[in-house]
Amino acid sequence: DTGVSQNPRHKITKRGQNVTFRCDPISEHNRLYWYRQTLGQGPEFLTYFQNEAQLEKSRLLSDRFSAERPKGSFSTLEIQRTEQGDSAMYLCASSLSLLWNSPLHFGNGTRLTVT
Amino acid sequence: DAKTTQPPSMDCAEGRAANLPCNHSTISGNEYVYWYRQIHSQGPQYIIHGLKNNETNEMASLIITEDRKSSTLILPHATLRDTAVYYCIVRVNTGANSKLTFGKGITLSVRP
């Protein structure tokens, strides 16, 4: 399968712990996006990268959140000192920037539960 | 990006066409209309997008009105597996602003 891959699929952690999620985009897709989705809501944009450069960050991305894409391929999203309000599905998507209207392709997400 | 308005839910019978409406009255000339769907516990799935002409692919058809203020996604022969939340999104395509902004979408229930 050559789609967007996210690991782990599920993560349960205790409040105050740090967690890290990984996203592997579709190969040759140079744009990578992170979204968060809570129950009953549509996905909310967090941040995106073009190659290794982080070009936009949402105000939702507090200072406890950090995303990296060191070599312009896979990306990691880390949440430090997790809170119960961080419980959500974290989605990753990728696209090609060569075409202005290139659609985003999403992975199946990492579901985080903070107890 | 312009906002979209969708009814919260609709249903249709299996085998019939499902016509999902979307209003985007403030759409700008350089904004595309995108449709995604999300089946429970999965990520959003890209369906189709268009600028002003009608578009068709193996999944669906997209009909955009001449004034571009509304559109309809058509699933020609709905199946039970088409039960999902469908998102209509308007996206401006510039290099600096490529993200999608999701609303709450419309929940389509396909009944046997």
gemmi code that builds the backbone of each chain (N, CA, C; Angstrom):
import gemmi

chains = {
    "A": [
        ("ASP", (0.838, -1.195, 0.000), (0.000, 0.000, 0.000), (0.870, 1.240, 0.000)),
        ("THR", (0.636, 2.183, -0.892), (1.493, 3.346, -1.009), (0.831, 4.602, -0.482)),
        ("GLY", (-0.162, 4.470, 0.367), (-0.845, 5.620, 0.936), (-0.070, 6.204, 2.098)),
        ("VAL", (-0.677, 7.194, 2.759), (-0.080, 7.822, 3.933), (-0.176, 6.847, 5.111)),
        ("SER", (0.945, 6.651, 5.774), (1.005, 5.700, 6.875), (1.235, 6.429, 8.194)),
        ("GLN", (0.448, 6.081, 9.211), (0.602, 6.718, 10.524), (0.772, 5.647, 11.593)),
        ("ASN", (1.697, 5.926, 12.497), (1.953, 5.000, 13.605), (2.192, 5.768, 14.901)),
        ("PRO", (1.716, 5.198, 16.019), (0.847, 4.018, 16.105), (-0.587, 4.356, 15.717)),
        ("ARG", (-1.457, 3.386, 15.601), (-2.864, 3.660, 15.321), (-3.588, 4.130, 16.579)),
        ("HIS", (-3.152, 3.590, 17.717), (-3.769, 3.963, 18.992), (-2.669, 4.193, 20.014)),
        ("LYS", (-2.911, 5.182, 20.898), (-1.956, 5.451, 21.974), (-2.744, 5.856, 23.209)),
        ("ILE", (-2.495, 5.156, 24.295), (-3.087, 5.526, 25.577), (-1.955, 5.964, 26.482)),
        ("THR", (-2.103, 7.119, 27.083), (-1.037, 7.633, 27.937), (-1.643, 8.302, 29.157)),
        ("LYS", (-0.833, 8.453, 30.164), (-1.291, 9.138, 31.376), (-0.988, 10.621, 31.268)),
        ("ARG", (-1.825, 11.388, 31.874), (-1.648, 12.839, 31.884), (-0.252, 13.202, 32.353)),
        ("GLY", (0.386, 14.095, 31.638), (1.725, 14.542, 32.007), (2.842, 13.859, 31.253)),
        ("GLN", (2.514, 12.758, 30.585), (3.528, 12.047, 29.804), (3.691, 12.705, 28.434)),
        ("ASN", (4.837, 12.419, 27.814), (5.083, 12.894, 26.448), (4.746, 11.778, 25.463)),
        ("VAL", (4.231, 12.151, 24.310), (3.951, 11.170, 23.266), (4.474, 11.698, 21.929)),
        ("THR", (4.812, 10.757, 21.057), (5.288, 11.108, 19.714), (4.600, 10.233, 18.692)),
        ("PHE", (4.116, 10.863, 17.630), (3.484, 10.140, 16.538), (4.319, 10.304, 15.278)),
        ("ARG", (4.220, 9.296, 14.413), (4.979, 9.359, 13.174), (4.051, 9.318, 11.969)),
        ("CYS", (4.426, 10.033, 10.925), (3.692, 10.017, 9.666), (4.658, 9.797, 8.519)),
        ("ASP", (4.353, 8.825, 7.671), (5.110, 8.611, 6.435), (4.208, 8.985, 5.266)),
        ("PRO", (4.530, 10.046, 4.551), (3.662, 10.488, 3.460), (3.814, 9.602, 2.230)),
        ("ILE", (2.980, 9.859, 1.248), (3.133, 9.214, -0.049), (4.468, 9.675, -0.628)),
        ("SER", (5.231, 8.730, -1.134), (6.563, 9.087, -1.640), (6.400, 10.093, -2.776)),
        ("GLU", (7.312, 10.967, -2.885), (7.374, 12.123, -3.798), (6.393, 13.244, -3.477)),
        ("HIS", (5.549, 13.080, -2.453), (4.734, 14.201, -1.991), (5.591, 15.095, -1.106)),
        ("ASN", (5.732, 16.355, -1.496), (6.621, 17.221, -0.740), (5.894, 18.052, 0.317)),
        ("ARG", (4.575, 18.042, 0.319), (3.836, 18.749, 1.368), (3.256, 17.753, 2.351)),
        ("LEU", (3.332, 18.119, 3.619), (2.826, 17.232, 4.682), (2.072, 18.079, 5.692)),
        ("TYR", (0.905, 17.596, 6.107), (-0.003, 18.344, 6.976), (-0.344, 17.515, 8.211)),
        ("TRP", (-0.548, 18.211, 9.317), (-1.079, 17.590, 10.528), (-2.419, 18.252, 10.876)),
        ("TYR", (-3.374, 17.399, 11.230), (-4.699, 17.839, 11.661), (-5.055, 17.123, 12.960)),
        ("ARG", (-5.994, 17.705, 13.685), (-6.538, 17.067, 14.884), (-8.056, 17.021, 14.743)),
        ("GLN", (-8.641, 15.918, 15.189), (-10.096, 15.772, 15.087), (-10.657, 15.233, 16.388)),
        ("THR", (-11.625, 15.949, 16.955), (-12.322, 15.468, 18.136), (-13.701, 14.973, 17.725)),
        ("LEU", (-14.326, 14.240, 18.619), (-15.580, 13.550, 18.312), (-16.660, 14.514, 17.828)),
        ("GLY", (-17.230, 14.209, 16.689), (-18.345, 15.005, 16.174), (-17.941, 16.253, 15.422)),
        ("GLN", (-16.641, 16.497, 15.323), (-16.146, 17.681, 14.629), (-15.359, 17.290, 13.387)),
        ("GLY", (-15.241, 18.233, 12.452), (-14.365, 18.006, 11.312), (-12.914, 18.168, 11.728)),
        ("PRO", (-11.989, 17.670, 10.919), (-10.562, 17.844, 11.234), (-10.183, 19.324, 11.305)),
        ("GLU", (-9.296, 19.644, 12.260), (-8.794, 21.017, 12.425), (-7.311, 21.052, 12.072)),
        ("PHE", (-6.949, 22.024, 11.271), (-5.569, 22.164, 10.813), (-4.644, 22.526, 11.969)),
        ("LEU", (-3.490, 21.873, 12.012), (-2.463, 22.194, 13.007), (-1.247, 22.866, 12.378)),
        ("THR", (-0.673, 22.209, 11.354), (0.550, 22.739, 10.773), (0.815, 22.051, 9.443)),
        ("TYR", (1.680, 22.686, 8.613), (2.104, 21.973, 7.416), (3.532, 22.320, 7.021)),
        ("PHE", (4.117, 21.386, 6.304), (5.497, 21.472, 5.840), (5.525, 21.411, 4.322)),
        ("GLN", (6.454, 22.170, 3.760), (6.839, 21.938, 2.380), (8.296, 21.523, 2.423)),
        ("ASN", (8.541, 20.298, 1.998), (9.844, 19.670, 2.213), (10.139, 19.709, 3.717)),
        ("GLU", (11.270, 20.223, 4.136), (11.561, 20.211, 5.564), (11.151, 21.516, 6.257)),
        ("ALA", (10.666, 22.477, 5.517), (10.311, 23.777, 6.088), (8.872, 23.776, 6.607)),
        ("GLN", (8.723, 24.200, 7.855), (7.390, 24.326, 8.446), (6.852, 25.700, 8.060)),
        ("LEU", (5.840, 25.733, 7.191), (5.407, 26.989, 6.591), (4.242, 27.657, 7.315)),
        ("GLU", (3.454, 26.897, 8.032), (2.305, 27.498, 8.719), (1.985, 26.697, 9.966)),
        ("LYS", (1.647, 27.404, 11.023), (1.225, 26.770, 12.272), (-0.064, 27.414, 12.746)),
        ("SER", (-1.006, 26.589, 13.152), (-2.266, 27.091, 13.682), (-2.078, 27.571, 15.118)),
        ("ARG", (-2.989, 28.441, 15.546), (-2.962, 28.850, 16.957), (-3.310, 27.686, 17.876)),
        ("LEU", (-3.899, 26.615, 17.298), (-4.196, 25.424, 18.094), (-2.916, 24.738, 18.552)),
        ("LEU", (-1.835, 24.991, 17.840), (-0.564, 24.315, 18.142), (0.124, 25.058, 19.277)),
        ("SER", (-0.211, 24.642, 20.512), (0.374, 25.305, 21.675), (1.855, 24.968, 21.781)),
        ("ASP", (2.525, 25.612, 22.758), (3.969, 25.378, 22.885), (4.284, 23.973, 23.395)),
        ("ARG", (3.273, 23.200, 23.762), (3.533, 21.807, 24.151), (3.623, 20.890, 22.923)),
        ("PHE", (3.227, 21.420, 21.793), (3.224, 20.641, 20.559), (4.425, 21.045, 19.710)),
        ("SER", (5.087, 20.045, 19.130), (6.142, 20.357, 18.169), (6.122, 19.328, 17.058)),
        ("ALA", (6.288, 19.807, 15.851), (6.312, 18.934, 14.684), (7.621, 19.145, 13.952)),
        ("GLU", (8.127, 18.053, 13.408), (9.380, 18.122, 12.654), (9.266, 17.286, 11.396)),
        ("ARG", (10.061, 17.658, 10.431), (10.190, 16.862, 9.207), (11.635, 17.027, 8.747)),
        ("PRO", (12.536, 16.374, 9.448), (13.970, 16.690, 9.321), (14.563, 16.520, 7.935)),
        ("LYS", (14.168, 15.537, 7.194), (14.773, 15.318, 5.872), (13.756, 15.464, 4.761)),
        ("GLY", (12.646, 16.093, 5.075), (11.636, 16.290, 4.050), (10.902, 15.028, 3.666)),
        ("SER", (11.019, 13.972, 4.494), (10.277, 12.746, 4.168), (9.244, 12.508, 5.261)),
        ("PHE", (9.543, 11.646, 6.253), (8.579, 11.395, 7.315), (8.533, 12.583, 8.269)),
        ("SER", (7.478, 12.629, 9.064), (7.323, 13.706, 10.048), (6.945, 13.100, 11.400)),
        ("THR", (7.276, 13.822, 12.457), (6.855, 13.442, 13.797), (6.121, 14.604, 14.448)),
        ("LEU", (5.121, 14.259, 15.243), (4.382, 15.234, 16.042), (4.542, 14.813, 17.502)),
        ("GLU", (5.114, 15.684, 18.321), (5.304, 15.382, 19.720), (4.410, 16.266, 20.558)),
        ("ILE", (3.804, 15.668, 21.563), (3.035, 16.430, 22.547), (3.702, 16.219, 23.898)),
        ("GLN", (4.116, 17.296, 24.517), (4.738, 17.212, 25.828), (3.708, 17.482, 26.920)),
        ("ARG", (3.909, 16.840, 28.065), (3.043, 17.073, 29.243), (1.572, 16.988, 28.834)),
        ("THR", (1.185, 15.837, 28.321), (-0.165, 15.678, 27.783), (-1.232, 16.020, 28.817)),
        ("GLU", (-2.336, 16.536, 28.302), (-3.515, 16.882, 29.099), (-4.693, 16.094, 28.559)),
        ("GLN", (-5.730, 15.962, 29.371), (-6.898, 15.202, 28.921), (-7.529, 15.824, 27.681)),
        ("GLY", (-7.430, 17.122, 27.559), (-7.975, 17.812, 26.385), (-7.227, 17.508, 25.101)),
        ("ASP", (-6.079, 16.842, 25.201), (-5.338, 16.459, 24.001), (-5.896, 15.186, 23.378)),
        ("SER", (-6.787, 14.519, 24.076), (-7.389, 13.296, 23.540), (-8.123, 13.615, 22.249)),
        ("ALA", (-7.724, 12.958, 21.183), (-8.272, 13.249, 19.858), (-7.673, 12.267, 18.859)),
        ("MET", (-8.157, 12.365, 17.625), (-7.518, 11.663, 16.512), (-6.565, 12.643, 15.854)),
        ("TYR", (-5.334, 12.232, 15.638), (-4.344, 13.077, 14.972), (-4.128, 12.514, 13.574)),
        ("LEU", (-4.411, 13.353, 12.592), (-4.385, 12.939, 11.191), (-3.227, 13.586, 10.461)),
        ("CYS", (-2.654, 12.851, 9.562), (-1.581, 13.354, 8.711), (-2.049, 13.259, 7.260)),
        ("ALA", (-1.646, 14.193, 6.448), (-1.979, 14.180, 5.031), (-0.771, 14.647, 4.229)),
        ("SER", (-0.740, 14.293, 2.953), (0.340, 14.761, 2.092), (-0.217, 15.146, 0.725)),
        ("SER", (0.545, 15.964, 0.026), (0.155, 16.379, -1.323), (1.391, 16.818, -2.086)),
        ("LEU", (1.196, 17.004, -3.388), (2.255, 17.516, -4.256), (2.070, 19.009, -4.416)),
        ("SER", (3.146, 19.755, -4.342), (3.008, 21.200, -4.512), (3.156, 21.623, -5.971)),
        ("LEU", (3.508, 20.681, -6.822), (3.737, 21.051, -8.222), (2.443, 21.483, -8.901)),
        ("LEU", (1.318, 20.930, -8.417), (0.018, 21.287, -8.976), (-0.727, 22.116, -7.943)),
        ("TRP", (-1.193, 23.304, -8.325), (-1.837, 24.171, -7.364), (-3.054, 23.531, -6.728)),
        ("ASN", (-3.786, 22.704, -7.505), (-5.020, 22.140, -6.965), (-4.866, 20.685, -6.547)),
        ("SER", (-3.635, 20.262, -6.308), (-3.397, 18.875, -5.908), (-4.117, 18.563, -4.604)),
        ("PRO", (-4.925, 17.506, -4.564), (-5.673, 17.197, -3.333), (-4.762, 16.651, -2.245)),
        ("LEU", (-5.226, 16.780, -0.996), (-4.543, 16.173, 0.132), (-5.012, 14.733, 0.272)),
        ("HIS", (-4.080, 13.850, 0.607), (-4.410, 12.450, 0.855), (-4.091, 12.147, 2.310)),
        ("PHE", (-5.075, 11.643, 3.022), (-4.964, 11.447, 4.465), (-4.625, 10.013, 4.839)),
        ("GLY", (-3.926, 9.884, 5.963), (-3.771, 8.593, 6.591), (-4.971, 8.304, 7.493)),
        ("ASN", (-4.940, 7.155, 8.166), (-6.062, 6.769, 9.020), (-5.902, 7.233, 10.460)),
        ("GLY", (-4.864, 8.001, 10.725), (-4.765, 8.692, 11.993), (-4.192, 7.884, 13.142)),
        ("THR", (-3.830, 8.615, 14.189), (-3.439, 8.039, 15.474), (-4.437, 8.535, 16.505)),
        ("ARG", (-5.111, 7.597, 17.169), (-6.073, 7.999, 18.199), (-5.385, 8.046, 19.547)),
        ("LEU", (-5.363, 9.225, 20.135), (-4.716, 9.432, 21.432), (-5.761, 9.520, 22.533)),
        ("THR", (-5.571, 8.742, 23.572), (-6.402, 8.820, 24.767), (-5.518, 9.163, 25.944)),
        ("VAL", (-5.813, 10.269, 26.607), (-5.045, 10.701, 27.779), (-5.899, 10.447, 29.014)),
        ("THR", (-5.376, 9.609, 29.905), (-6.159, 9.245, 31.105), (-5.698, 10.032, 32.327)),
    ],
    "B": [
        ("ASP", (-10.380, 31.415, 3.148), (-11.187, 30.571, 2.268), (-12.673, 30.816, 2.533)),
        ("ALA", (-13.461, 30.722, 1.465), (-14.898, 30.922, 1.629), (-15.491, 29.808, 2.474)),
        ("LYS", (-16.584, 30.102, 3.163), (-17.225, 29.096, 3.998), (-18.250, 28.341, 3.180)),
        ("THR", (-18.558, 27.142, 3.643), (-19.578, 26.328, 3.006), (-20.673, 26.014, 4.001)),
        ("THR", (-21.874, 25.764, 3.470), (-23.021, 25.390, 4.294), (-23.581, 24.090, 3.771)),
        ("GLN", (-23.708, 23.094, 4.651), (-24.284, 21.811, 4.293), (-25.351, 21.438, 5.304)),
        ("PRO", (-26.415, 20.764, 4.863), (-27.376, 20.242, 5.837), (-26.658, 19.253, 6.749)),
        ("PRO", (-27.147, 19.065, 7.971), (-26.436, 18.168, 8.875), (-26.519, 16.696, 8.487)),
        ("SER", (-27.619, 16.306, 7.861), (-27.763, 14.894, 7.534), (-28.762, 14.701, 6.409)),
        ("MET", (-28.668, 13.535, 5.790), (-29.648, 13.104, 4.815), (-29.548, 11.595, 4.680)),
        ("ASP", (-30.596, 10.999, 4.088), (-30.492, 9.580, 3.818), (-30.999, 9.274, 2.423)),
        ("CYS", (-30.645, 8.107, 1.938), (-31.155, 7.666, 0.653), (-31.192, 6.147, 0.648)),
        ("ALA", (-31.944, 5.598, -0.293), (-32.085, 4.153, -0.400), (-30.922, 3.574, -1.197)),
        ("GLU", (-30.510, 2.389, -0.792), (-29.444, 1.694, -1.499), (-29.824, 1.515, -2.973)),
        ("GLY", (-28.850, 1.768, -3.853), (-29.091, 1.631, -5.276), (-29.593, 2.891, -5.952)),
        ("ARG", (-30.066, 3.845, -5.155), (-30.533, 5.112, -5.730), (-29.390, 6.120, -5.724)),
        ("ALA", (-29.600, 7.199, -6.487), (-28.587, 8.262, -6.504), (-28.681, 9.083, -5.221)),
        ("ALA", (-27.543, 9.424, -4.676), (-27.480, 10.325, -3.523), (-26.975, 11.670, -4.018)),
        ("ASN", (-27.774, 12.719, -3.771), (-27.412, 14.069, -4.211), (-27.133, 14.918, -2.973)),
        ("LEU", (-25.891, 15.266, -2.757), (-25.483, 15.992, -1.551), (-25.245, 17.451, -1.904)),
        ("PRO", (-26.036, 18.367, -1.309), (-25.916, 19.781, -1.671), (-24.874, 20.516, -0.818)),
        ("CYS", (-24.381, 21.617, -1.385), (-23.438, 22.465, -0.663), (-23.582, 23.902, -1.167)),
        ("ASN", (-23.700, 24.832, -0.233), (-23.739, 26.249, -0.588), (-22.412, 26.910, -0.274)),
        ("HIS", (-21.924, 27.699, -1.208), (-20.664, 28.448, -1.017), (-20.816, 29.783, -1.714)),
        ("SER", (-21.719, 30.600, -1.193), (-22.129, 31.833, -1.881), (-21.034, 32.892, -1.929)),
        ("THR", (-20.021, 32.792, -1.074), (-18.956, 33.806, -1.069), (-17.693, 33.316, -1.783)),
        ("ILE", (-17.824, 32.288, -2.581), (-16.663, 31.712, -3.256), (-16.019, 32.731, -4.191)),
        ("SER", (-14.698, 32.718, -4.249), (-13.955, 33.620, -5.125), (-13.567, 32.909, -6.413)),
        ("GLY", (-13.147, 33.704, -7.382), (-12.855, 33.141, -8.693), (-11.728, 32.139, -8.724)),
        ("ASN", (-10.811, 32.220, -7.760), (-9.670, 31.302, -7.773), (-9.821, 30.174, -6.751)),
        ("GLU", (-11.010, 29.977, -6.249), (-11.249, 28.921, -5.259), (-11.890, 27.702, -5.893)),
        ("TYR", (-11.350, 26.539, -5.553), (-11.873, 25.276, -6.013), (-12.848, 24.716, -4.972)),
        ("VAL", (-13.755, 23.863, -5.425), (-14.643, 23.112, -4.541), (-14.118, 21.689, -4.451)),
        ("TYR", (-13.881, 21.231, -3.219), (-13.413, 19.869, -2.970), (-14.459, 19.108, -2.153)),
        ("TRP", (-14.523, 17.818, -2.412), (-15.358, 16.937, -1.598), (-14.498, 15.805, -1.050)),
        ("TYR", (-14.670, 15.575, 0.239), (-14.045, 14.455, 0.934), (-15.138, 13.701, 1.682)),
        ("ARG", (-14.866, 12.465, 2.013), (-15.770, 11.738, 2.899), (-14.937, 11.028, 3.964)),
        ("GLN", (-15.608, 10.748, 5.085), (-14.921, 10.104, 6.197), (-15.821, 9.030, 6.759)),
        ("ILE", (-15.348, 7.816, 6.634), (-16.036, 6.670, 7.212), (-15.488, 6.500, 8.627)),
        ("HIS", (-16.344, 6.051, 9.516), (-16.006, 5.960, 10.933), (-14.633, 5.332, 11.166)),
        ("SER", (-13.827, 6.021, 11.979), (-12.506, 5.543, 12.411), (-11.469, 5.531, 11.293)),
        ("GLN", (-11.763, 6.174, 10.172), (-10.767, 6.285, 9.108), (-10.461, 7.753, 8.846)),
        ("GLY", (-9.395, 8.010, 8.115), (-9.094, 9.376, 7.717), (-9.977, 9.825, 6.573)),
        ("PRO", (-10.083, 11.133, 6.339), (-10.873, 11.617, 5.205), (-10.334, 11.072, 3.886)),
        ("GLN", (-11.262, 10.758, 3.004), (-10.917, 10.212, 1.696), (-11.278, 11.230, 0.632)),
        ("TYR", (-10.341, 11.565, -0.226), (-10.589, 12.489, -1.329), (-11.583, 11.864, -2.314)),
        ("ILE", (-12.576, 12.667, -2.752), (-13.532, 12.163, -3.735), (-13.319, 12.850, -5.073)),
        ("ILE", (-13.428, 14.184, -5.089), (-13.424, 14.899, -6.364), (-13.230, 16.380, -6.081)),
        ("HIS", (-12.802, 17.156, -7.072), (-12.774, 18.605, -6.935), (-12.991, 19.245, -8.295)),
        ("GLY", (-13.382, 20.533, -8.272), (-13.615, 21.246, -9.526), (-13.583, 22.742, -9.313)),
        ("LEU", (-13.438, 23.460, -10.416), (-13.391, 24.919, -10.376), (-14.713, 25.509, -10.860)),
        ("LYS", (-15.094, 25.220, -12.099), (-16.371, 25.721, -12.594), (-17.066, 24.745, -13.514)),
        ("ASN", (-16.323, 23.845, -14.114), (-16.954, 22.844, -14.962), (-17.375, 21.649, -14.132)),
        ("ASN", (-18.381, 20.941, -14.619), (-18.790, 19.707, -13.953), (-17.672, 18.677, -14.110)),
        ("GLU", (-17.509, 17.853, -13.086), (-16.460, 16.858, -13.095), (-17.046, 15.498, -12.752)),
        ("THR", (-16.453, 14.454, -13.312), (-16.877, 13.085, -13.017), (-15.652, 12.207, -12.911)),
        ("ASN", (-15.668, 11.317, -11.934), (-14.651, 10.276, -11.859), (-15.324, 8.971, -11.476)),
        ("GLU", (-14.520, 7.981, -11.120), (-15.084, 6.659, -10.859), (-15.911, 6.630, -9.579)),
        ("MET", (-15.758, 7.621, -8.724), (-16.498, 7.627, -7.468), (-17.784, 8.437, -7.538)),
        ("ALA", (-17.735, 9.591, -8.207), (-18.858, 10.520, -8.108), (-18.822, 11.547, -9.231)),
        ("SER", (-19.888, 12.356, -9.271), (-19.939, 13.514, -10.157), (-20.102, 14.771, -9.320)),
        ("LEU", (-19.515, 15.849, -9.777), (-19.619, 17.139, -9.115), (-20.260, 18.114, -10.087)),
        ("ILE", (-21.391, 18.654, -9.668), (-22.109, 19.625, -10.480), (-21.993, 20.984, -9.790)),
        ("ILE", (-21.426, 21.958, -10.469), (-21.253, 23.307, -9.926), (-22.158, 24.247, -10.718)),
        ("THR", (-22.955, 25.044, -10.020), (-23.862, 25.968, -10.710), (-23.060, 27.014, -11.484)),
        ("GLU", (-23.720, 27.621, -12.438), (-23.026, 28.577, -13.310), (-22.459, 29.760, -12.527)),
        ("ASP", (-23.191, 30.199, -11.496), (-22.687, 31.324, -10.691), (-21.698, 30.850, -9.617)),
        ("ARG", (-21.477, 29.550, -9.540), (-20.525, 28.918, -8.628), (-20.892, 29.091, -7.159)),
        ("LYS", (-22.102, 29.475, -6.864), (-22.478, 29.701, -5.459), (-22.955, 28.430, -4.785)),
        ("SER", (-23.139, 27.378, -5.530), (-23.509, 26.113, -4.905), (-23.052, 24.956, -5.788)),
        ("SER", (-23.027, 23.775, -5.185), (-22.626, 22.586, -5.922), (-23.360, 21.382, -5.355)),
        ("THR", (-23.344, 20.298, -6.112), (-23.967, 19.047, -5.690), (-23.018, 17.902, -5.996)),
        ("LEU", (-22.806, 17.072, -5.003), (-22.044, 15.842, -5.206), (-23.060, 14.733, -5.461)),
        ("ILE", (-22.857, 13.987, -6.524), (-23.782, 12.915, -6.870), (-23.062, 11.568, -6.801)),
        ("LEU", (-23.591, 10.690, -5.950), (-23.163, 9.290, -5.945), (-24.220, 8.539, -6.733)),
        ("PRO", (-23.904, 8.052, -7.906), (-24.962, 7.578, -8.819), (-25.735, 6.364, -8.329)),
        ("HIS", (-25.087, 5.457, -7.661), (-25.761, 4.247, -7.159), (-25.250, 3.977, -5.745)),
        ("ALA", (-25.893, 4.592, -4.773), (-25.380, 4.511, -3.402), (-25.432, 3.075, -2.879)),
        ("THR", (-24.396, 2.715, -2.133), (-24.360, 1.426, -1.459), (-24.225, 1.668, 0.048)),
        ("LEU", (-24.403, 0.617, 0.822), (-24.304, 0.752, 2.274), (-22.928, 1.276, 2.671)),
        ("ARG", (-21.909, 0.944, 1.877), (-20.541, 1.384, 2.201), (-20.324, 2.875, 1.960)),
        ("ASP", (-21.304, 3.533, 1.339), (-21.204, 4.987, 1.146), (-21.690, 5.761, 2.367)),
        ("THR", (-22.202, 5.062, 3.372), (-22.594, 5.738, 4.618), (-21.356, 6.351, 5.252)),
        ("ALA", (-21.381, 7.688, 5.419), (-20.179, 8.404, 5.866), (-20.540, 9.864, 6.112)),
        ("VAL", (-19.587, 10.614, 6.624), (-19.699, 12.071, 6.693), (-19.012, 12.638, 5.457)),
        ("TYR", (-19.727, 13.510, 4.741), (-19.206, 14.093, 3.506), (-18.931, 15.575, 3.742)),
        ("TYR", (-17.724, 15.991, 3.405), (-17.303, 17.370, 3.611), (-17.174, 18.082, 2.273)),
        ("CYS", (-17.809, 19.240, 2.173), (-17.651, 20.137, 1.039), (-16.721, 21.259, 1.483)),
        ("ILE", (-15.650, 21.493, 0.766), (-14.626, 22.455, 1.191), (-14.272, 23.344, 0.016)),
        ("VAL", (-14.148, 24.635, 0.298), (-13.682, 25.579, -0.712), (-12.249, 25.943, -0.365)),
        ("ARG", (-11.384, 25.871, -1.333), (-9.956, 26.027, -1.081), (-9.336, 26.960, -2.106)),
        ("VAL", (-8.658, 27.980, -1.600), (-7.939, 28.856, -2.503), (-6.593, 28.217, -2.783)),
        ("ASN", (-6.227, 28.183, -4.039), (-4.996, 27.498, -4.419), (-3.895, 28.484, -4.736)),
        ("THR", (-3.200, 28.857, -3.679), (-1.982, 29.631, -3.873), (-0.866, 28.862, -3.203)),
        ("GLY", (0.327, 29.180, -3.533), (1.450, 28.459, -2.955), (1.518, 28.590, -1.446)),
        ("ALA", (1.090, 29.743, -0.935), (1.262, 29.986, 0.493), (0.092, 29.496, 1.330)),
        ("ASN", (-0.979, 29.111, 0.703), (-2.173, 28.778, 1.481), (-2.796, 27.539, 0.880)),
        ("SER", (-2.301, 26.376, 1.248), (-2.752, 25.169, 0.574), (-3.583, 24.265, 1.460)),
        ("LYS", (-3.821, 24.667, 2.711), (-4.525, 23.749, 3.604), (-6.000, 23.684, 3.272)),
        ("LEU", (-6.659, 22.627, 3.762), (-8.105, 22.478, 3.685), (-8.704, 22.848, 5.037)),
        ("THR", (-9.804, 23.587, 5.003), (-10.515, 23.936, 6.231), (-11.843, 23.197, 6.233)),
        ("PHE", (-11.989, 22.250, 7.157), (-13.177, 21.405, 7.225), (-14.253, 22.051, 8.093)),
        ("GLY", (-15.514, 21.846, 7.696), (-16.656, 22.159, 8.547), (-17.117, 20.880, 9.227)),
        ("LYS", (-18.402, 20.813, 9.543), (-18.932, 19.620, 10.194), (-19.407, 18.574, 9.201)),
        ("GLY", (-19.611, 18.970, 7.956), (-20.006, 18.013, 6.938), (-21.458, 17.596, 7.032)),
        ("ILE", (-21.842, 16.718, 6.135), (-23.189, 16.151, 6.105), (-23.067, 14.649, 6.295)),
        ("THR", (-23.882, 14.117, 7.207), (-23.871, 12.676, 7.435), (-24.866, 12.030, 6.481)),
        ("LEU", (-24.364, 11.185, 5.608), (-25.213, 10.446, 4.677), (-25.426, 9.044, 5.224)),
        ("SER", (-26.681, 8.681, 5.350), (-27.018, 7.324, 5.766), (-27.693, 6.639, 4.587)),
        ("VAL", (-27.138, 5.535, 4.153), (-27.732, 4.755, 3.065), (-28.488, 3.595, 3.701)),
        ("ARG", (-29.773, 3.518, 3.424), (-30.607, 2.488, 4.040), (-30.849, 1.344, 3.052)),
        ("PRO", (-30.951, 0.122, 3.566), (-31.138, -1.047, 2.688), (-32.455, -0.966, 1.935)),
    ],
}
model = gemmi.Model(1)
for chain_id, residues in chains.items():
    chain = gemmi.Chain(chain_id)
    for i, (resn, *xyz) in enumerate(residues, 1):
        res = gemmi.Residue()
        res.name, res.seqid = resn, gemmi.SeqId(i, " ")
        for name, pos in zip(("N", "CA", "C"), xyz):
            atom = gemmi.Atom()
            atom.name, atom.element = name, gemmi.Element(name[0])
            atom.pos, atom.b_iso = gemmi.Position(*pos), 0.0
            res.add_atom(atom)
        chain.add_residue(res)
    model.add_chain(chain)
structure = gemmi.Structure()
structure.add_model(model)
structure.setup_entities()
